[in-house]
């Protein structure tokens, strides 16, 4: 401790001044009744030192007040930061609610005539974009009435179908996954084929519609929808739009490359169709 005092020059000088002032003050009080020249000299020297000590005391009081104010400001800043964080969370929550409301309105606009559909809203909580897969994990499961092969949609169209399910979550095979395959029909030409995920298209977020007749007239921009055949997916769910068409090497069929209606790697809120009585046989 003493070594620190000696190394701290401002503190050392201050302590020396205080010590000198104390000695001179004591000496002054001791000689206050004396009128000899020595007493006069002591009092003359001690007076400015006493004045300096008084100023130093005032500065110390001011410093204490400043430190107290700084402490109060620090506490106030911490409270303000906490309040700002709370407000930011409220804004994020409101944005999420607004997004969900917009999604719900879109669902009502698109599916309001399909009174036989029963929906369960869910949030995407995981994505699998590995080399061989394009799947999602959503936060609903058996406890919410979800079962395997339930279709998953948004207002824009088909996301995929439930491939596996547990109590509170499930895995969704998306339309671009290689495991995806369903009967499809083109909206304008009414040609039918099979919409399926392909490995060489998956990385670019595309899928294909194969088994189209070689003489079919397929136009770029046509919408491909589920046909309802097979009973797994209901009829009329938008899968995607035709981006390009080519004839297979065998010359017997054509294949259309589809751009999916839903960007499955960005979607956040989805709807699981848990029942569609007219098409699906439970």
C-alpha positions in Angstrom: 0.0 0.0 0.0 2.8 2.5 1.0 4.7 1.6 -2.2 1.6 2.5 -4.3 1.3 5.8 -2.5 5.0 6.7 -3.4 4.4 5.7 -7.0 1.3 7.8 -7.3 2.8 11.3 -7.5 -0.4 13.4 -7.3 -1.5 11.4 -4.2 1.9 11.7 -2.6 2.1 15.5 -3.1 -1.4 15.9 -1.8 -0.6 13.9 1.3 2.6 15.9 1.9 0.6 19.2 1.6 -2.0 17.9 4.1 0.8 16.9 6.5 2.6 20.3 6.2 -0.8 22.1 6.6 -1.5 20.0 9.7 1.9 20.8 11.3 1.6 24.5 10.5 -2.0 24.6 11.8 -1.0 22.9 15.1 2.0 25.3 15.4 -0.3 28.2 14.6 -2.8 27.3 17.3 0.1 26.7 19.7 1.4 30.2 19.0 -1.9 32.0 18.6 -1.5 33.9 21.9 2.1 34.9 21.2 3.0 38.0 19.3 6.6 37.3 18.6 7.8 37.4 15.0 8.1 33.6 14.8 4.4 33.2 15.5 3.5 35.8 12.9 5.6 34.0 10.3 4.0 30.7 11.1 0.5 32.1 10.9 1.4 33.9 7.6 2.6 30.6 6.1 -0.3 28.5 7.5 -3.1 30.9 6.3 -2.9 30.1 2.5 -2.3 26.4 3.3 -5.5 26.4 5.4 -7.3 28.1 2.6 -6.0 25.4 0.2 -7.2 22.7 2.5 -10.6 24.3 2.6 -10.7 24.4 -1.2 -9.6 20.8 -1.4 -12.4 19.8 1.0 -14.9 21.6 -1.2 -13.5 19.8 -4.3 -13.7 16.5 -2.5 -17.4 17.2 -1.7 -18.0 18.1 -5.4 -16.2 15.0 -6.6 -18.3 12.9 -4.3 -21.5 14.5 -5.7 -20.3 13.9 -9.2 -19.5 10.3 -8.5 -22.9 9.9 -7.0 -24.6 11.4 -10.0 -22.5 9.2 -12.3 -23.7 6.1 -10.3 -27.3 7.3 -10.7 -26.8 7.9 -14.5 -25.3 4.4 -14.8 -28.3 2.9 -13.1 -30.6 5.0 -15.3 -28.8 3.9 -18.4 -29.1 0.2 -17.5 -32.9 0.7 -16.9 -33.2 2.4 -20.3 -31.3 -0.4 -22.0 -33.6 -2.9 -20.4 -36.6 -0.9 -21.6 -35.2 -0.6 -25.1 -34.6 -4.4 -25.2 -38.2 -5.0 -24.0 -39.6 -2.6 -26.7 -37.5 -4.3 -29.4 -38.9 -7.6 -28.4 -42.4 -6.2 -28.5 -41.7 -4.9 -32.0 -40.4 -8.3 -33.1 -43.5 -10.0 -31.6 -45.8 -7.6 -33.4 -44.1 -8.2 -36.7 -44.5 -11.9 -36.2 -48.2 -11.5 -35.4 -48.6 -9.3 -38.4 -47.0 -11.9 -40.6 -49.1 -14.6 -39.2 -52.3 -12.5 -39.7 -51.3 -11.8 -43.3 -50.7 -15.5 -43.8 -54.1 -16.4 -42.3 -55.8 -13.9 -44.5 -54.1 -15.3 -47.6 -55.2 -18.8 -46.5 -58.8 -17.7 -46.2 -58.7 -16.0 -49.6 -57.3 -19.1 -51.3 -59.1 -21.9 -49.4 -62.3 -20.3 -48.3 -64.4 -22.4 -50.7 -62.7 -25.7 -49.6 -65.0 -26.2 -46.5 -63.9 -29.8 -46.2 -60.3 -28.8 -45.4 -59.1 -28.8 -41.8 -55.9 -26.8 -41.1 -53.3 -26.7 -38.4 -51.0 -23.7 -38.4 -47.3 -24.4 -37.7 -44.0 -22.7 -37.5 -40.8 -23.9 -39.2 -38.3 -24.6 -36.5 -35.6 -26.4 -38.6 -34.4 -26.8 -42.1 -32.4 -29.6 -43.7 -30.6 -28.6 -46.9 -28.0 -31.4 -47.0 -26.8 -32.9 -50.3 -29.5 -35.5 -50.5 -32.4 -33.8 -48.7 -34.7 -30.8 -48.6 -36.8 -31.2 -45.6 -38.3 -29.0 -42.9 -39.1 -29.5 -39.2 -42.3 -27.8 -37.9 -43.6 -27.4 -34.4 -46.8 -29.6 -34.5 -47.2 -33.3 -34.1 -49.5 -36.1 -33.0 -50.8 -34.0 -30.1 -52.1 -31.5 -32.8 -53.8 -34.2 -34.9 -50.9 -34.5 -37.4 -50.2 -37.8 -39.1 -47.9 -39.1 -41.8 -48.6 -38.0 -45.4 -50.6 -34.9 -44.3 -50.2 -32.2 -47.0 -48.4 -29.0 -45.9 -49.3 -25.7 -47.7 -49.2 -21.9 -47.6 -51.5 -19.5 -49.4 -49.1 -19.7 -52.4 -49.3 -23.4 -52.8 -47.9 -26.8 -51.8 -44.9 -27.0 -49.5 -44.7 -30.8 -49.3 -46.1 -33.6 -47.0 -45.4 -34.9 -43.6 -43.0 -37.8 -43.7 -42.6 -38.6 -40.0 -44.2 -37.3 -36.9 -43.7 -37.4 -33.1 -45.7 -35.9 -30.2 -44.9 -32.2 -30.8 -43.1 -31.9 -34.1 -42.8 -33.5 -37.5 -40.6 -33.7 -40.6 -41.9 -32.3 -43.9 -40.6 -33.6 -47.3 -40.6 -30.5 -49.5 -41.6 -30.5 -53.2 -37.9 -30.2 -54.3 -36.8 -33.2 -52.2 -35.9 -36.4 -54.1 -38.5 -38.3 -52.1 -41.3 -36.1 -53.4 -43.6 -37.6 -56.0 -47.2 -36.9 -56.8 -49.7 -36.9 -59.6 -50.0 -33.4 -61.3 -52.0 -31.6 -63.9 -51.2 -28.5 -66.0 -53.8 -25.8 -65.6 -54.0 -24.7 -69.3 -53.3 -27.8 -71.4 -54.8 -30.2 -68.8 -51.9 -32.6 -69.5 -51.2 -34.9 -66.6 -47.8 -36.2 -65.3 -45.7 -36.8 -62.2 -44.3 -33.9 -60.2 -41.1 -35.1 -58.5 -37.9 -33.9 -56.9 -34.7 -34.6 -58.8 -31.2 -34.5 -57.4 -29.8 -32.4 -60.3 -32.5 -29.8 -59.8 -32.7 -29.7 -56.0 -29.7 -27.5 -55.5 -31.3 -24.8 -57.7 -34.6 -25.1 -55.9 -36.4 -26.6 -58.8 -38.4 -29.8 -59.5 -39.8 -31.5 -62.6 -43.0 -32.8 -64.1 -42.3 -35.9 -66.0 -44.3 -38.4 -68.1 -45.9 -35.8 -70.2 -47.0 -37.0 -73.7 -44.5 -36.4 -76.5 -47.2 -34.6 -78.5 -48.5 -32.5 -75.6 -48.4 -28.7 -76.1 -46.9 -27.4 -72.8 -46.3 -23.7 -72.4 -43.8 -21.9 -70.3 -45.6 -20.2 -67.4 -48.3 -22.8 -67.1 -49.3 -23.7 -63.6 -48.9 -27.3 -62.3 -51.3 -28.4 -59.6 -52.0 -31.6 -57.7 -54.5 -33.8 -59.6 -55.8 -35.6 -56.5 -55.2 -39.0 -57.9 -53.9 -41.5 -55.4 -55.8 -40.0 -52.5 -52.6 -38.6 -50.7 -52.9 -35.0 -51.8 -56.1 -33.1 -52.5 -56.8 -31.8 -55.9 -55.9 -28.2 -56.9 -52.9 -27.4 -54.7 -50.5 -25.3 -56.7 -47.1 -27.0 -57.1 -45.3 -24.5 -59.4 -45.0 -23.0 -62.8 -43.4 -24.4 -66.0 -39.9 -22.8 -66.5 -38.8 -24.9 -69.5 -39.7 -28.1 -71.4 -37.7 -30.7 -73.2 -38.2 -34.1 -74.9 -36.6 -37.1 -73.3 -34.0 -39.0 -75.1 -36.4 -41.9 -75.8 -38.6 -39.4 -77.7 -41.7 -40.9 -76.0 -42.3 -38.3 -73.3 -41.6 -34.7 -72.4 -40.4 -33.3 -69.1 -41.1 -29.8 -67.7 -38.9 -28.1 -65.2 -41.0 -26.4 -62.6 -40.3 -23.4 -60.4 -42.0 -24.2 -57.1 -44.8 -21.9 -55.9 -43.3 -21.8 -52.4 -39.7 -21.1 -51.5 -39.4 -23.9 -49.0 -36.0 -22.7 -47.7 -37.4 -19.4 -46.6 -41.0 -20.1 -45.6 -41.7 -19.6 -41.9 -45.4 -20.2 -41.3 -47.1 -23.2 -42.9 -50.5 -25.0 -42.6 -50.9 -28.8 -42.3 -54.1 -30.1 -43.9 -55.2 -32.7 -41.4 -58.5 -33.6 -43.2 -60.1 -33.2 -46.6 -63.1 -35.5 -46.6 -64.1 -35.4 -50.2 -60.8 -36.6 -51.6 -58.9 -38.5 -48.9 -60.0 -41.8 -47.5 -59.1 -42.0 -43.8 
